[in-house]
Amino acid sequence: MIPLHDDNPVRERAVVVYLVIGLCVGIFLWQLGLGERQGRAVVASLGMIPAELFGLKRPTGAFAIPEWSTILTSMFLHGGVLHLAGNMLFLWVFGNNVEDAMGHLRFVAFYLLCGAAAALAQALVDPGSPIPMIGASGAIAGVLGAYLLLYPQARVLTLIPFLLFYTVRLPAWVVLGLWFGAQIVNSLTADLSKGGVAWLAHVGGFVAGVLLIGLFKRRDVALLGGAADMQASYEALRARPRPPIVERAGPALTRVKLRDLPSTIRHPRAGSVPRAGSAPVRTRSPWR
């Protein structure tokens, strides 16, 4: 199932979500411009490698940065177009409401904490792994966990590719519940010695989002509310009295037909400067 849109209005623009999407897209374009060899060097330097994070392997990356900082830098790297597009789509659909429920600055801290929890969940299970982990999916999984507790009844337009493509509106708890269940199943059957999807990072980020949303949400936002509560809050915001519009005093403008204008205005001379030796033509303005 691929979520396309949710029927859940917001009160403020999701500035942080837009910035994260723009940053991830910009960094991915930079990765593409590096070429294959340099691109691998960047992933080895800025990706989170569990063995280097826990001091079990000497860092061999091209950038001399602290190993702990790769927990953050790895969130903004991606391994391909589909990897980037899938992550940004989920962040676009669910991130705006979560940011709206906690505010911009709190959302930044929440997003980074969920990403760090996701990276550690993957690293702690296999601390000796030399495989770098990259991607924003762990942090976005935390956003999904928060959305599940905030708006479980919100309707999500979902694309279901089964023989043919068709769309259906499902409750958020169905879409996100099935997604989380798939992550658990795949994490239990995945071979950690090989590269691929970091399923445990998805599970860790989702759990972190569920646990942290109660601390980061605004006080006026209720858990397990749904789209109805958000719609009521949105309508109350729109119903607030607005300041009156004061019209400035001034001459009224009136429509004038072309045939009512003087001939000198209907058929002006070519050019904007009068000929030398002739007095400028003065016409009475029709607006007076």
C-alpha positions in Angstrom: 0.0 0.0 0.0 1.2 3.5 -0.9 -0.3 6.5 0.9 -1.0 9.4 -1.4 -2.9 11.9 0.8 -4.7 12.3 4.1 -7.9 14.1 4.8 -6.5 15.9 7.8 -6.2 19.8 7.7 -3.4 21.7 9.4 -3.3 25.1 11.1 0.2 26.1 10.1 2.5 25.3 7.2 4.9 22.4 7.7 8.0 24.5 7.3 10.4 21.9 8.8 8.9 19.1 6.6 9.5 21.2 3.5 13.1 22.0 4.6 13.9 18.4 5.3 12.5 17.3 1.9 14.5 20.0 0.1 17.6 19.2 2.0 17.4 15.5 1.3 16.7 16.1 -2.4 19.6 18.6 -2.7 22.0 16.2 -1.0 20.9 13.4 -3.2 21.6 15.5 -6.3 25.0 16.3 -4.9 25.6 12.5 -4.4 24.7 11.9 -8.0 27.2 14.5 -9.2 30.1 12.9 -7.3 30.2 9.8 -9.4 30.2 6.2 -8.3 33.6 6.1 -6.6 33.4 9.3 -4.7 29.7 8.5 -3.9 30.8 5.3 -2.1 33.4 7.3 -0.2 30.8 9.7 1.0 28.5 6.9 2.1 31.4 5.3 4.0 32.3 8.5 5.7 28.9 10.0 6.5 26.9 6.8 6.8 26.5 5.2 10.2 28.7 2.1 10.5 28.0 0.2 13.8 31.5 -1.2 14.1 33.0 2.3 13.9 30.4 3.8 16.1 31.2 1.4 19.0 35.0 1.5 18.4 35.3 -2.0 17.0 36.7 -0.8 13.7 39.0 2.0 12.8 37.3 4.7 10.7 38.4 4.7 7.1 36.2 7.4 5.7 37.4 10.4 3.7 35.9 12.9 6.1 37.4 13.3 9.6 34.2 13.7 11.6 33.3 12.1 15.0 31.7 8.7 14.7 28.7 9.7 16.8 27.9 12.5 14.3 27.2 9.9 11.6 24.0 9.1 13.4 22.8 12.5 12.2 24.5 12.8 8.8 23.3 9.4 7.7 19.7 10.6 8.0 20.1 12.9 4.9 21.8 10.4 2.6 20.0 8.0 0.2 21.0 5.1 -1.9 18.8 5.6 -4.9 15.8 7.4 -6.5 13.2 5.0 -5.2 14.8 5.1 -1.7 14.5 8.9 -1.7 11.1 9.1 -3.3 9.5 6.5 -0.9 10.9 8.3 2.2 9.9 11.8 1.0 6.4 10.6 0.1 5.7 9.2 3.6 7.1 12.4 5.2 5.0 14.6 2.9 1.8 12.7 3.7 2.1 12.3 7.5 4.7 14.8 8.5 2.7 18.0 8.2 0.1 17.0 10.8 2.7 15.8 13.3 4.7 19.1 12.9 1.4 21.0 13.3 0.7 19.1 16.5 3.9 20.0 18.2 5.3 23.2 16.6 8.4 23.7 14.4 11.2 23.6 16.9 9.8 20.7 18.8 9.4 18.8 15.6 13.1 19.3 14.7 14.1 17.8 18.0 11.5 15.0 17.7 12.6 14.1 14.2 16.3 13.9 15.1 15.7 11.9 18.3 13.6 9.4 16.4 16.3 9.1 13.7 19.0 8.6 16.4 16.9 5.9 18.1 16.3 4.2 14.8 20.1 4.1 14.0 20.9 2.8 17.5 18.2 0.1 17.3 19.9 -1.2 14.1 23.4 -0.8 15.5 22.9 -2.5 18.9 21.5 -5.7 17.4 24.6 -6.1 15.2 27.4 -3.8 16.7 30.2 -5.4 14.7 28.6 -4.7 11.3 30.8 -2.9 8.8 27.9 -2.0 6.5 27.0 1.7 6.5 23.4 2.6 7.1 21.9 5.6 5.4 18.4 7.1 4.9 15.7 9.1 6.5 13.4 6.2 7.0 14.2 5.7 10.6 13.3 9.3 11.5 10.2 9.2 9.3 9.1 5.9 11.0 9.0 8.0 14.2 6.7 10.4 12.5 4.5 7.5 11.5 4.3 6.3 15.1 3.4 9.7 16.3 0.7 10.1 13.7 -0.8 6.8 14.7 -1.4 8.0 18.2 -2.5 11.4 17.2 -4.9 10.7 14.4 -5.8 7.0 14.2 -9.1 7.6 12.5 -7.9 10.0 9.9 -8.7 8.9 6.4 -5.7 8.2 4.1 -6.1 7.9 0.3 -4.0 4.8 -0.4 -2.9 3.3 -3.7 -3.1 -0.5 -3.7 -1.1 -2.2 -6.5 -2.8 -5.6 -6.9 -3.0 -6.8 -10.5 -4.4 -3.3 -11.3 -3.8 0.0 -9.5 -6.7 1.3 -7.6 -7.2 3.8 -4.7 -9.2 3.5 -1.5 -9.6 5.6 1.6 -8.6 3.8 4.8 -8.2 4.8 8.4 -4.7 5.7 9.4 -4.5 2.9 12.0 -5.1 0.4 9.2 -2.4 1.8 6.9 0.2 2.4 9.6 -0.6 -0.8 11.5 -0.1 -2.9 8.4 3.1 -1.0 7.6 4.5 -1.5 11.1 3.5 -5.2 11.0 5.4 -5.6 7.7 8.5 -4.1 9.3 8.4 -6.5 12.2 8.0 -9.5 10.0 10.8 -8.5 7.7 13.1 -7.6 10.6 12.7 -11.2 12.0 13.5 -12.8 8.7 16.3 -10.5 7.5 19.9 -11.5 7.2 21.9 -8.9 9.1 25.2 -10.0 7.5 24.1 -8.6 4.2 23.1 -5.2 3.0 19.6 -4.1 2.2 16.7 -2.5 4.1 17.4 -1.6 7.7 14.1 -3.1 9.0 15.2 -2.8 12.7 15.8 0.9 12.2 12.2 1.3 11.0 10.9 -0.6 14.1 13.1 1.4 16.5 12.1 4.7 15.0 8.4 3.9 15.0 8.5 2.8 18.7 10.5 6.0 19.6 7.8 8.1 17.9 5.1 6.3 19.9 6.9 6.9 23.2 8.0 10.5 22.5 4.8 12.0 21.1 3.3 12.5 24.5 6.2 14.7 25.5 6.4 16.8 22.4 2.8 17.5 21.4 1.0 20.7 22.3 -1.1 20.6 25.4 -4.3 21.4 23.4 -3.7 18.4 21.1 -5.3 15.1 22.4 -4.0 11.7 21.7 -6.1 9.2 19.8 -8.2 12.1 18.5 -8.5 11.7 14.7 -9.4 14.0 11.9 -12.6 15.2 13.5 -10.8 16.9 16.4 -8.3 18.5 14.0 -11.1 19.7 11.8 -12.9 21.3 14.7 -9.7 23.0 15.8 -9.2 24.2 12.2 -12.7 25.6 12.0 -12.4 27.4 15.3 -9.2 29.0 14.1 -11.0 30.2 10.9 -13.9 31.5 13.0 -11.8 33.9 15.0 -12.8 37.6 14.4 -10.6 39.4 11.9 -9.7 43.0 12.1 -12.0 45.3 10.1 -10.9 46.5 6.7 -10.7 50.3 6.7 -11.1 51.8 3.2 -9.0 54.8 2.5 -10.7 58.0 1.3 -9.9 58.9 -2.2 -11.3 59.7 -5.6 -13.6 57.0 -7.0 -12.5 55.3 -10.2 -15.0 55.2 -13.0 -15.0 53.1 -16.1 -14.7 55.3 -19.2 -15.5 54.0 -22.7 -12.9 54.4 -25.4 -15.3 56.5 -27.6 -15.7 59.0 -24.7 -12.0 59.8 -24.5 -10.6 62.8 -26.4 -9.1 62.1 -29.8 -5.6 63.0 -28.7 -5.7 60.1 -26.2 -7.4 57.6 -28.5 -4.9 58.3 -31.3 -1.7 59.4 -29.6 1.4 60.5 -31.6 4.1 58.0 -32.1 6.9 58.4 -29.6 7.0 59.9 -26.2 9.0 63.1 -26.8 7.4 66.1 -28.7 9.1 67.2 -31.9 11.7 70.0 -31.5 10.3 73.4 -31.8 6.7 72.4 -31.1 4.9 72.9 -27.8 3.9 69.7 -26.0 0.3 68.8 -26.4 -1.7 69.2 -23.1 -4.9 67.3 -22.8 -7.4 67.4 -20.0 -7.4 64.1 -18.1 -10.7 62.2 -18.2 -10.1 61.2 -14.5 -10.6 64.7 -13.1 
